[in-house]
Amino acid sequence: MQNQDKAVDAARTFLQNDAERRAYINRELAILDYNSDHRDAFEEGEAKGRKEGEAQGRKEGEKRLGMLMNLLFKENRYNDANKAAADADFREKLFKEYGI
């Protein structure tokens, strides 16, 4: 029971000291602001990275598809080119066939 009495006395003393109470509140607000800024910066960076990754992936996909179409046209495989344009599974099969 003695420790509880000490804690109550310390809290009473703290609550009566305006300067300490303001300093405590300011510290807590600064911590909340820091955490919020940190979280916002992380989310912004994550979104930017995702956007850049998607753009890079599209560019690579277009390059890959262009290579496949060029090879198919060179070999006069026009029906396969038409089918590859519409059928993702067939396109993947051709990518493997050509090692693209």
All heavy atoms as an XYZ file, in Angstrom:
814
protein
N       0.825     -1.186      0.000
C       0.000      0.000      0.000
C       0.870      1.250      0.000
O       0.466      2.268     -0.505
C      -0.913     -0.067      1.222
C      -2.078      0.841      1.145
S      -3.203      0.312     -0.142
C      -4.594      1.235      0.298
N       2.060      1.164      0.514
C       2.942      2.308      0.627
C       3.362      2.825     -0.751
O       3.420      4.023     -0.975
C       4.164      1.929      1.453
C       5.003      3.110      1.857
C       6.140      2.674      2.761
O       6.533      1.529      2.778
N       6.670      3.615      3.509
N       3.655      1.928     -1.713
C       4.038      2.339     -3.065
C       2.901      3.069     -3.757
O       3.125      4.021     -4.491
C       4.464      1.136     -3.905
C       5.828      0.601     -3.489
O       6.623      1.324     -2.907
N       6.053     -0.659     -3.782
N       1.664      2.606     -3.511
C       0.509      3.251     -4.124
C       0.361      4.683     -3.591
O       0.075      5.599     -4.352
C      -0.755      2.441     -3.851
C      -1.970      2.957     -4.586
C      -3.200      2.106     -4.327
O      -3.206      1.252     -3.440
N      -4.247      2.346     -5.096
N       0.597      4.868     -2.304
C       0.519      6.204     -1.706
C       1.584      7.122     -2.306
O       1.314      8.291     -2.588
C       0.695      6.138     -0.191
C      -0.495      5.477      0.496
O      -1.592      5.455     -0.122
O      -0.315      4.979      1.616
N       2.776      6.595     -2.537
C       3.855      7.388     -3.139
C       3.480      7.803     -4.559
O       3.732      8.929     -4.980
C       5.160      6.601     -3.157
C       5.816      6.471     -1.813
C       7.109      5.707     -1.925
C       7.757      5.503     -0.560
N       9.017      4.764     -0.662
N       2.868      6.887     -5.292
C       2.467      7.185     -6.666
C       1.392      8.257     -6.697
O       1.434      9.172     -7.524
C       1.979      5.919     -7.366
N       0.440      8.167     -5.795
C      -0.627      9.176     -5.726
C      -0.039     10.534     -5.360
O      -0.386     11.562     -5.955
C      -1.721      8.752     -4.725
C      -2.702      9.878     -4.455
C      -2.458      7.517     -5.244
N       0.890     10.561     -4.419
C       1.543     11.819     -4.031
C       2.330     12.415     -5.202
O       2.291     13.623     -5.449
C       2.474     11.616     -2.831
C       1.711     11.402     -1.528
O       0.504     11.750     -1.479
O       2.314     10.881     -0.573
N       3.042     11.566     -5.936
C       3.826     12.040     -7.078
C       2.904     12.602     -8.160
O       3.188     13.640     -8.760
C       4.682     10.915     -7.651
N       1.783     11.947     -8.399
C       0.824     12.425     -9.398
C       0.219     13.747     -8.972
O       0.080     14.672     -9.776
C      -0.270     11.384     -9.609
N      -0.097     13.873     -7.707
C      -0.663     15.116     -7.187
C       0.334     16.260     -7.348
O      -0.018     17.351     -7.798
C      -1.029     14.915     -5.713
C      -2.279     15.634     -5.318
C      -2.675     15.389     -3.869
N      -3.657     14.303     -3.815
C      -3.617     13.279     -2.993
N      -2.648     13.151     -2.124
N      -4.543     12.363     -3.016
N       1.587     15.990     -7.014
C       2.647     16.998     -7.144
C       2.808     17.396     -8.612
O       2.901     18.578     -8.950
C       3.981     16.456     -6.608
O       3.808     16.091     -5.232
C       5.086     17.475     -6.740
N       2.820     16.420     -9.494
C       2.973     16.672    -10.928
C       1.816     17.524    -11.454
O       2.019     18.491    -12.187
C       3.039     15.339    -11.687
C       2.964     15.485    -13.166
C       4.060     15.916    -13.901
C       1.789     15.195    -13.846
C       3.991     16.048    -15.268
C       1.717     15.322    -15.223
C       2.825     15.755    -15.937
N       0.596     17.161    -11.076
C      -0.575     17.879    -11.578
C      -0.632     19.323    -11.067
O      -1.206     20.189    -11.719
C      -1.859     17.134    -11.197
C      -2.064     15.795    -11.919
C      -3.258     15.048    -11.338
C      -2.243     16.011    -13.411
N      -0.010     19.592     -9.945
C      -0.012     20.941     -9.385
C       1.089     21.819     -9.983
O       1.050     23.030     -9.840
C       0.124     20.878     -7.863
C      -1.104     20.305     -7.187
C      -0.914     20.109     -5.689
O       0.148     20.351     -5.149
N      -1.966     19.647     -5.039
N       2.041     21.230    -10.678
C       3.160     21.986    -11.254
C       2.858     22.273    -12.729
O       3.004     21.410    -13.587
C       4.450     21.180    -11.105
C       5.659     21.971    -11.533
O       5.592     22.797    -12.438
N       6.784     21.702    -10.884
N       2.418     23.525    -13.008
C       2.020     23.888    -14.372
C       3.157     23.726    -15.381
O       2.939     23.252    -16.501
C       1.518     25.338    -14.415
C       0.157     25.500    -13.745
O      -0.550     24.485    -13.606
O      -0.190     26.632    -13.378
N       4.356     24.117    -15.014
C       5.486     24.051    -15.951
C       5.790     22.597    -16.322
O       6.006     22.285    -17.497
C       6.714     24.721    -15.345
N       5.806     21.710    -15.343
C       6.072     20.294    -15.621
C       4.966     19.686    -16.466
O       5.233     18.912    -17.394
C       6.198     19.505    -14.311
C       7.582     19.500    -13.732
C       7.701     18.513    -12.591
O       7.260     17.343    -12.770
O       8.215     18.896    -11.543
N       3.734     20.018    -16.147
C       2.591     19.482    -16.889
C       2.641     19.950    -18.350
O       2.473     19.157    -19.276
C       1.281     19.892    -16.225
C       0.087     19.158    -16.789
C      -1.202     19.377    -16.004
N      -1.559     20.781    -15.880
C      -1.450     21.494    -14.749
N      -1.029     20.923    -13.642
N      -1.774     22.758    -14.714
N       2.928     21.229    -18.582
C       3.034     21.748    -19.957
C       4.193     21.085    -20.699
O       4.076     20.730    -21.867
C       3.198     23.257    -19.953
C       1.863     23.992    -19.972
C       2.052     25.451    -20.286
N       2.951     26.104    -19.350
C       2.609     26.732    -18.217
N       1.446     26.877    -17.881
N       3.459     27.263    -17.420
N       5.312     20.909    -20.026
C       6.471     20.270    -20.650
C       6.133     18.830    -21.031
O       6.493     18.363    -22.125
C       7.672     20.307    -19.705
N       5.440     18.142    -20.158
C       5.036     16.762    -20.438
C       4.103     16.711    -21.647
O       4.286     15.905    -22.556
C       4.341     16.155    -19.206
C       3.702     14.822    -19.484
C       4.472     13.668    -19.538
C       2.333     14.718    -19.725
C       3.890     12.439    -19.814
C       1.745     13.501    -19.998
C       2.529     12.359    -20.038
O       1.958     11.152    -20.313
N       3.105     17.576    -21.657
C       2.149     17.611    -22.770
C       2.877     17.935    -24.077
O       2.641     17.308    -25.114
C       1.011     18.623    -22.482
C       0.120     18.077    -21.361
C       0.196     18.891    -23.742
C      -0.889     19.074    -20.823
N       3.796     18.900    -24.028
C       4.555     19.258    -25.230
C       5.416     18.098    -25.729
O       5.525     17.868    -26.929
C       5.415     20.498    -24.986
C       4.579     21.755    -24.915
O       3.475     21.807    -25.462
N       5.091     22.772    -24.243
N       6.030     17.360    -24.808
C       6.812     16.179    -25.202
C       5.922     15.139    -25.863
O       6.275     14.571    -26.896
C       7.512     15.564    -23.989
C       8.792     16.239    -23.573
C       9.577     15.416    -22.556
N       8.811     15.019    -21.381
C       8.655     15.752    -20.279
N       9.245     16.935    -20.182
N       7.950     15.312    -19.265
N       4.778     14.887    -25.270
C       3.860     13.888    -25.829
C       3.363     14.316    -27.210
O       3.285     13.501    -28.129
C       2.672     13.656    -24.882
C       3.033     12.933    -23.606
C       3.608     11.557    -23.863
O       3.001     10.776    -24.635
O       4.675     11.251    -23.306
N       3.042     15.599    -27.380
C       2.606     16.093    -28.689
C       3.721     15.987    -29.724
O       3.479     15.635    -30.882
C       2.117     17.542    -28.586
C       0.787     17.733    -27.851
C       0.487     19.216    -27.671
C      -0.345     17.053    -28.606
N       4.946     16.270    -29.313
C       6.091     16.164    -30.229
C       6.284     14.717    -30.669
O       6.552     14.448    -31.845
C       7.353     16.691    -29.563
N       6.120     13.784    -29.748
C       6.240     12.363    -30.083
C       5.142     11.957    -31.062
O       5.401     11.272    -32.058
C       6.200     11.488    -28.811
C       7.476     11.701    -27.995
C       6.010     10.012    -29.156
C       7.428     11.108    -26.601
N       3.912     12.403    -30.812
C       2.810     12.087    -31.722
C       3.053     12.679    -33.106
O       2.821     12.018    -34.131
C       1.484     12.611    -31.157
C       0.946     11.887    -29.923
C      -0.256     12.637    -29.356
C       0.587     10.452    -30.249
N       3.527     13.934    -33.167
C       3.830     14.578    -34.452
C       4.929     13.815    -35.189
O       4.836     13.583    -36.392
C       4.260     16.027    -34.258
C       3.107     16.953    -33.916
O       1.936     16.549    -34.111
O       3.376     18.080    -33.461
N       5.976     13.456    -34.476
C       7.088     12.713    -35.089
C       6.595     11.399    -35.679
O       6.899     11.060    -36.820
C       8.188     12.447    -34.052
C       9.266     11.541    -34.582
C      10.290     12.042    -35.375
C       9.240     10.178    -34.317
C      11.276     11.203    -35.882
C      10.221      9.334    -34.821
C      11.231      9.860    -35.601
O      12.194      9.020    -36.111
N       5.820     10.655    -34.888
C       5.309      9.360    -35.354
C       4.391      9.527    -36.562
O       4.455      8.748    -37.510
C       4.590      8.618    -34.234
C       5.545      8.110    -33.182
O       6.734      7.936    -33.438
N       5.044      7.874    -31.987
N       3.565     10.551    -36.540
C       2.664     10.815    -37.658
C       3.451     11.183    -38.914
O       3.175     10.670    -40.006
C       1.697     11.943    -37.296
O       0.873     12.250    -38.393
N       4.444     12.060    -38.778
C       5.282     12.449    -39.916
C       6.039     11.251    -40.467
O       6.158     11.078    -41.681
C       6.274     13.544    -39.517
C       5.602     14.878    -39.251
O       4.415     15.035    -39.621
O       6.260     15.759    -38.668
N       6.554     10.422    -39.573
C       7.297      9.231    -39.978
C       6.393      8.275    -40.764
O       6.772      7.773    -41.826
C       7.873      8.540    -38.739
C       8.695      7.342    -39.036
N       9.958      7.414    -39.551
C       8.413      6.026    -38.911
C      10.432      6.200    -39.728
N       9.509      5.339    -39.343
N       5.197      8.042    -40.258
C       4.238      7.151    -40.920
C       3.846      7.714    -42.292
O       3.801      6.995    -43.284
C       3.002      6.951    -40.047
C       1.987      5.978    -40.611
C       0.786      5.747    -39.695
N       0.186      6.981    -39.217
C       0.317      7.464    -37.970
N       1.009      6.797    -37.072
N      -0.253      8.597    -37.622
N       3.582      9.029    -42.351
C       3.216      9.659    -43.626
C       4.344      9.539    -44.645
O       4.101      9.249    -45.820
C       2.852     11.128    -43.421
C       1.554     11.320    -42.657
O       0.790     10.339    -42.499
O       1.291     12.458    -42.220
N       5.577      9.781    -44.213
C       6.727      9.693    -45.119
C       6.896      8.259    -45.619
O       7.176      8.033    -46.809
C       7.996     10.169    -44.421
N       6.709      7.298    -44.747
C       6.820      5.895    -45.139
C       5.761      5.543    -46.179
O       6.066      4.935    -47.207
C       6.678      4.980    -43.914
C       6.691      3.528    -44.260
C       7.885      2.864    -44.483
C       5.500      2.819    -44.383
C       7.902      1.520    -44.812
C       5.510      1.479    -44.728
C       6.715      0.828    -44.936
N       4.520      5.942    -45.925
C       3.436      5.637    -46.855
C       3.654      6.324    -48.199
O       3.387      5.738    -49.254
C       2.088      6.028    -46.242
C       1.680      5.115    -45.100
C       0.460      5.600    -44.341
O      -0.088      6.676    -44.675
O       0.049      4.894    -43.401
N       4.147      7.547    -48.173
C       4.433      8.273    -49.408
C       5.537      7.575    -50.206
O       5.438      7.401    -51.419
C       4.851      9.705    -49.086
C       5.096     10.571    -50.299
C       5.510     11.980    -49.921
O       4.932     12.536    -48.967
O       6.423     12.522    -50.572
N       6.581      7.162    -49.514
C       7.672      6.448    -50.168
C       7.223      5.113    -50.729
O       7.625      4.721    -51.830
N       6.396      4.427    -49.994
C       5.882      3.142    -50.451
C       5.036      3.319    -51.715
O       5.179      2.566    -52.680
C       5.054      2.492    -49.340
C       4.590      1.094    -49.645
C       3.824      0.488    -48.500
O       3.022      1.195    -47.854
O       4.021     -0.709    -48.237
N       4.169      4.328    -51.733
C       3.330      4.590    -52.904
C       4.182      4.973    -54.112
O       3.925      4.516    -55.234
C       2.321      5.691    -52.597
N       5.196      5.795    -53.876
C       6.091      6.205    -54.972
C       6.833      4.989    -55.537
O       6.934      4.823    -56.751
C       7.081      7.243    -54.472
C       8.008      7.762    -55.543
C       8.973      8.800    -54.993
C       9.942      9.239    -56.076
N      10.977     10.120    -55.542
N       7.336      4.138    -54.664
C       8.037      2.933    -55.098
C       7.135      1.998    -55.873
O       7.540      1.415    -56.880
N       5.895      1.854    -55.414
C       4.941      0.992    -56.103
C       4.663      1.539    -57.509
O       4.661      0.797    -58.497
C       3.635      0.900    -55.314
C       2.655     -0.116    -55.883
C       1.373     -0.262    -55.058
N       1.654     -0.624    -53.685
C       1.421      0.172    -52.641
N       0.900      1.353    -52.814
N       1.694     -0.231    -51.413
N       4.466      2.855    -57.603
C       4.187      3.497    -58.899
C       5.371      3.319    -59.854
O       5.187      2.979    -61.028
C       3.901      4.981    -58.688
C       3.476      5.720    -59.918
C       3.127      7.163    -59.589
C       2.748      7.931    -60.839
N       2.438      9.329    -60.542
N       6.573      3.522    -59.355
C       7.761      3.349    -60.189
C       7.926      1.896    -60.618
O       8.288      1.612    -61.761
C       9.010      3.824    -59.440
C       9.072      5.322    -59.266
C      10.212      5.781    -58.374
O      10.982      4.929    -57.877
O      10.330      7.000    -58.172
N       7.657      0.968    -59.724
C       7.752     -0.450    -60.047
C       6.733     -0.864    -61.098
O       7.049     -1.634    -62.011
N       5.521     -0.334    -60.986
C       4.500     -0.653    -61.977
C       4.881     -0.106    -63.344
O       4.710     -0.781    -64.365
C       3.146     -0.096    -61.538
C       2.537     -0.853    -60.372
C       1.314     -0.176    -59.779
O       0.956      0.950    -60.212
O       0.704     -0.762    -58.875
N       5.414      1.112    -63.372
C       5.839      1.711    -64.647
C       6.960      0.883    -65.270
O       6.954      0.607    -66.482
C       6.285      3.151    -64.434
N       7.913      0.473    -64.458
C       9.024     -0.354    -64.953
C       8.506     -1.693    -65.471
O       8.941     -2.182    -66.505
C      10.049     -0.584    -63.841
C      11.126     -1.568    -64.238
C      12.487     -0.949    -64.212
O      12.651      0.155    -63.733
N      13.452     -1.648    -64.737
N       7.561     -2.279    -64.749
C       6.985     -3.556    -65.164
C       6.249     -3.443    -66.492
O       6.359     -4.324    -67.352
N       5.497     -2.355    -66.662
C       4.809     -2.139    -67.938
C       5.807     -2.014    -69.080
O       5.635     -2.598    -70.150
C       3.945     -0.874    -67.877
C       2.531     -1.109    -67.416
C       1.651      0.101    -67.648
N       2.156      1.318    -67.049
C       2.010      1.659    -65.781
N       1.377      0.857    -64.962
N       2.499      2.793    -65.326
N       6.863     -1.242    -68.818
C       7.886     -1.027    -69.848
C       8.540     -2.350    -70.247
O       8.728     -2.638    -71.431
C       8.945     -0.051    -69.320
C       9.878      0.498    -70.365
C      10.927      1.400    -69.743
C      10.400      2.791    -69.548
N      11.450      3.719    -69.091
N       8.871     -3.172    -69.250
C       9.476     -4.478    -69.522
C       8.502     -5.386    -70.270
O       8.885     -6.112    -71.179
C       9.937     -5.142    -68.226
C      11.125     -4.477    -67.579
C      12.372     -4.547    -68.437
O      12.642     -5.615    -69.032
O      13.076     -3.527    -68.518
N       7.225     -5.351    -69.872
C       6.216     -6.172    -70.529
C       6.033     -5.777    -71.988
O       5.906     -6.638    -72.869
N       6.020     -4.474    -72.236
C       5.884     -4.001    -73.612
C       7.096     -4.418    -74.447
O       6.946     -4.839    -75.601
C       5.728     -2.481    -73.637
C       4.393     -2.010    -73.105
C       4.323     -0.500    -72.926
O       5.293      0.204    -73.279
O       3.283     -0.034    -72.438
N       8.268     -4.309    -73.871
C       9.493     -4.701    -74.568
C       9.454     -6.193    -74.907
O       9.763     -6.609    -76.034
C      10.708     -4.386    -73.690
C      12.032     -4.749    -74.292
C      13.165     -4.390    -73.338
C      14.511     -4.865    -73.862
N      15.577     -4.595    -72.895
N       9.035     -6.981    -73.947
C       8.953     -8.428    -74.124
C       7.947     -8.798    -75.219
O       8.218     -9.631    -76.081
C       8.510     -9.021    -72.780
C       8.953    -10.380    -72.507
C       8.616    -10.727    -71.065
N       8.567    -12.162    -70.979
C       7.775    -12.848    -70.200
N       6.962    -12.224    -69.395
N       7.795    -14.148    -70.210
N       6.780     -8.147    -75.189
C       5.752     -8.413    -76.184
C       6.233     -7.987    -77.571
O       6.014     -8.695    -78.561
C       4.454     -7.683    -75.828
C       3.287     -7.879    -76.793
C       2.912     -9.348    -76.900
C       2.098     -7.045    -76.349
N       6.909     -6.858    -77.653
C       7.447     -6.392    -78.931
C       8.447     -7.380    -79.507
O       8.431     -7.662    -80.719
N       9.310     -7.895    -78.665
C      10.292     -8.886    -79.114
C       9.589    -10.127    -79.662
O       9.953    -10.650    -80.725
C      11.233     -9.274    -77.972
C      12.182     -8.180    -77.557
S      13.112     -8.564    -76.049
C      14.035     -9.996    -76.563
N       8.560    -10.588    -78.929
C       7.825    -11.778    -79.357
C       7.158    -11.540    -80.703
O       7.260    -12.366    -81.617
C       6.781    -12.174    -78.312
C       5.875    -13.346    -78.689
C       6.698    -14.615    -78.889
C       4.803    -13.547    -77.637
N       6.485    -10.404    -80.850
C       5.784    -10.109    -82.102
C       6.771    -10.014    -83.269
O       6.500    -10.517    -84.360
C       4.964     -8.822    -81.969
C       3.770     -8.971    -81.068
S       2.641    -10.250    -81.689
C       1.685    -10.584    -80.247
N       7.908     -9.379    -83.054
C       8.915     -9.294    -84.114
C       9.356    -10.683    -84.571
O       9.469    -10.938    -85.774
C      10.130     -8.488    -83.657
C       9.906     -7.007    -83.728
O       9.121     -6.536    -84.543
N      10.604     -6.258    -82.885
N       9.604    -11.552    -83.615
C      10.027    -12.918    -83.965
C       8.932    -13.675    -84.721
O       9.204    -14.357    -85.714
C      10.433    -13.687    -82.706
C      11.716    -13.207    -82.033
C      11.860    -13.834    -80.657
C      12.920    -13.533    -82.908
N       7.703    -13.535    -84.254
C       6.597    -14.221    -84.920
C       6.402    -13.705    -86.344
O       6.192    -14.489    -87.282
C       5.304    -14.070    -84.109
C       5.271    -14.798    -82.763
C       4.027    -14.403    -81.977
C       5.353    -16.301    -82.944
N       6.480    -12.400    -86.537
C       6.307    -11.826    -87.877
C       7.452    -12.235    -88.798
O       7.226    -12.529    -89.974
C       6.189    -10.310    -87.811
C       4.897     -9.822    -87.212
C       4.882     -8.717    -86.376
C       3.690    -10.466    -87.456
C       3.699     -8.259    -85.812
C       2.501    -10.022    -86.894
C       2.507     -8.922    -86.075
N       8.674    -12.274    -88.271
C       9.819    -12.700    -89.092
C       9.647    -14.123    -89.599
O      10.107    -14.475    -90.680
C      11.123    -12.596    -88.300
C      11.662    -11.201    -88.196
C      12.961    -11.206    -87.404
C      13.447     -9.782    -87.204
N      14.659     -9.728    -86.377
N       8.972    -14.944    -88.797
C       8.759    -16.350    -89.169
C       7.395    -16.554    -89.829
O       6.958    -17.690    -90.011
C       8.888    -17.236    -87.926
C      10.286    -17.228    -87.341
C      10.396    -18.077    -86.082
O       9.417    -18.744    -85.694
O      11.491    -18.065    -85.480
N       6.721    -15.459    -90.178
C       5.399    -15.507    -90.822
C       4.361    -16.280    -89.998
O       3.484    -16.938    -90.551
C       5.500    -16.096    -92.239
C       6.365    -15.251    -93.136
O       6.310    -14.017    -93.075
N       7.186    -15.886    -93.952
N       4.473    -16.186    -88.692
C       3.528    -16.865    -87.796
C       2.425    -15.884    -87.401
O       2.221    -15.559    -86.245
C       4.271    -17.406    -86.570
C       5.242    -18.526    -86.915
C       6.029    -18.991    -85.708
N       5.162    -19.648    -84.711
C       5.623    -20.152    -83.556
N       6.921    -20.107    -83.275
N       4.797    -20.714    -82.709
N       1.695    -15.411    -88.400
C       0.683    -14.376    -88.184
C      -0.480    -14.864    -87.319
O      -0.979    -14.116    -86.473
C       0.161    -13.858    -89.533
C       1.269    -13.334    -90.414
C       1.627    -13.993    -91.586
C       1.971    -12.191    -90.057
C       2.658    -13.518    -92.385
C       3.009    -11.710    -90.859
C       3.342    -12.381    -92.021
O       4.361    -11.915    -92.797
N      -0.898    -16.092    -87.520
C      -1.988    -16.636    -86.695
C      -1.565    -16.725    -85.225
O      -2.352    -16.419    -84.326
C      -2.426    -18.010    -87.205
C      -3.166    -17.925    -88.514
O      -3.730    -16.875    -88.834
N      -3.163    -19.009    -89.267
N      -0.321    -17.141    -84.999
C       0.180    -17.210    -83.621
C       0.287    -15.808    -83.008
O       0.017    -15.626    -81.820
C       1.540    -17.912    -83.574
C       1.428    -19.420    -83.765
O       0.295    -19.949    -83.646
O       2.458    -20.062    -84.032
N       0.670    -14.825    -83.827
C       0.754    -13.448    -83.325
C      -0.616    -12.947    -82.915
O      -0.773    -12.325    -81.858
C       1.366    -12.536    -84.385
N      -1.631    -13.222    -83.731
C      -3.005    -12.819    -83.386
C      -3.469    -13.501    -82.113
O      -4.068    -12.873    -81.238
C      -3.966    -13.146    -84.534
C      -3.871    -12.145    -85.657
O      -3.563    -10.982    -85.437
N      -4.139    -12.597    -86.874
N      -3.192    -14.794    -82.013
C      -3.619    -15.541    -80.822
C      -2.865    -15.056    -79.578
O      -3.449    -14.897    -78.510
C      -3.395    -17.041    -81.034
C      -3.953    -17.888    -79.918
C      -3.848    -19.375    -80.223
C      -4.403    -20.190    -79.067
N      -4.266    -21.625    -79.296
N      -1.572    -14.779    -79.725
C      -0.772    -14.308    -78.589
C      -1.256    -12.947    -78.099
O      -1.204    -12.661    -76.904
C       0.693    -14.217    -78.992
N      -1.745    -12.119    -79.010
C      -2.243    -10.800    -78.624
C      -3.478    -10.904    -77.729
O      -3.706    -10.045    -76.876
C      -2.567     -9.976    -79.868
N      -4.253    -11.970    -77.905
C      -5.502    -12.113    -77.165
C      -5.452    -13.123    -76.021
O      -6.269    -13.069    -75.107
C      -6.621    -12.515    -78.132
N      -4.494    -14.029    -76.038
C      -4.482    -15.149    -75.097
C      -3.190    -15.140    -74.272
O      -2.121    -15.489    -74.768
C      -4.602    -16.451    -75.898
C      -4.712    -17.699    -75.034
O      -4.273    -17.666    -73.858
O      -5.217    -18.714    -75.543
N      -3.300    -14.750    -73.013
C      -2.124    -14.610    -72.143
C      -1.412    -15.946    -71.921
O      -0.182    -15.989    -71.878
C      -2.524    -14.009    -70.801
N      -2.157    -17.034    -71.793
C      -1.523    -18.343    -71.583
C      -0.709    -18.759    -72.809
O       0.418    -19.249    -72.680
C      -2.581    -19.411    -71.271
C      -3.232    -19.214    -69.912
O      -2.582    -18.613    -69.026
O      -4.378    -19.656    -69.734
N      -1.284    -18.539    -73.989
C      -0.566    -18.873    -75.222
C       0.673    -17.985    -75.357
O       1.742    -18.451    -75.750
C      -1.500    -18.697    -76.432
C      -0.865    -19.091    -77.737
C      -0.553    -20.416    -78.003
C      -0.580    -18.139    -78.697
C       0.041    -20.785    -79.204
C       0.009    -18.491    -79.902
C       0.316    -19.819    -80.161
N       0.514    -16.722    -75.000
C       1.634    -15.774    -75.053
C       2.765    -16.252    -74.149
O       3.931    -16.251    -74.541
C       1.142    -14.388    -74.648
C       2.098    -13.280    -74.901
C       1.467    -11.893    -74.746
N       0.639    -11.704    -73.573
C      -0.686    -11.496    -73.602
N      -1.348    -11.464    -74.733
N      -1.352    -11.317    -72.471
N       2.448    -16.698    -72.949
C       3.478    -17.205    -72.025
C       4.171    -18.430    -72.606
O       5.386    -18.586    -72.460
C       2.866    -17.527    -70.661
C       2.572    -16.325    -69.806
C       3.810    -15.475    -69.507
O       4.884    -16.058    -69.204
O       3.701    -14.244    -69.567
N       3.397    -19.287    -73.272
C       3.982    -20.470    -73.906
C       5.005    -20.040    -74.965
O       6.107    -20.598    -75.052
C       2.875    -21.301    -74.545
C       3.340    -22.542    -75.246
C       2.169    -23.266    -75.896
C       2.716    -24.353    -76.817
N       1.861    -24.602    -77.939
N       4.660    -19.008    -75.729
C       5.571    -18.517    -76.768
C       6.793    -17.836    -76.158
O       7.901    -17.967    -76.680
C       4.846    -17.572    -77.720
C       3.780    -18.220    -78.610
C       2.995    -17.157    -79.366
C       4.415    -19.215    -79.566
N       6.595    -17.113    -75.072
C       7.746    -16.498    -74.382
C       8.751    -17.583    -74.001
O       9.961    -17.419    -74.175
C       7.312    -15.734    -73.135
C       6.640    -14.407    -73.385
C       5.604    -13.991    -72.571
C       7.065    -13.561    -74.404
C       4.996    -12.758    -72.775
C       6.470    -12.326    -74.624
C       5.429    -11.927    -73.801
N       8.243    -18.695    -73.475
C       9.125    -19.795    -73.084
C       9.787    -20.429    -74.311
O      10.983    -20.733    -74.293
C       8.339    -20.844    -72.295
C       7.977    -20.392    -70.902
C       7.176    -21.432    -70.156
C       6.747    -20.885    -68.803
N       5.857    -21.794    -68.105
N       8.993    -20.583    -75.350
C       9.534    -21.179    -76.588
C      10.705    -20.366    -77.134
O      11.700    -20.926    -77.573
C       8.413    -21.241    -77.643
C       8.831    -21.810    -78.972
C       7.701    -21.803    -79.993
O       6.516    -21.988    -79.598
O       7.984    -21.595    -81.190
N      10.586    -19.052    -77.074
C      11.628    -18.185    -77.609
C      12.642    -17.751    -76.554
O      13.589    -17.036    -76.853
C      11.009    -16.941    -78.257
C      10.394    -17.211    -79.601
C       9.021    -17.346    -79.748
C      11.199    -17.329    -80.725
C       8.455    -17.584    -80.993
C      10.636    -17.572    -81.979
C       9.270    -17.698    -82.100
O       8.725    -17.941    -83.330
N      12.434    -18.142    -75.323
C      13.370    -17.779    -74.259
C      13.349    -16.288    -73.925
O      14.367    -15.700    -73.592
N      12.166    -15.709    -74.016
C      12.016    -14.267    -73.735
C      11.520    -14.077    -72.310
O      10.565    -14.641    -71.906
C      11.025    -13.618    -74.731
C      11.515    -13.804    -76.160
C      10.832    -12.148    -74.413
C      10.518    -13.353    -77.215
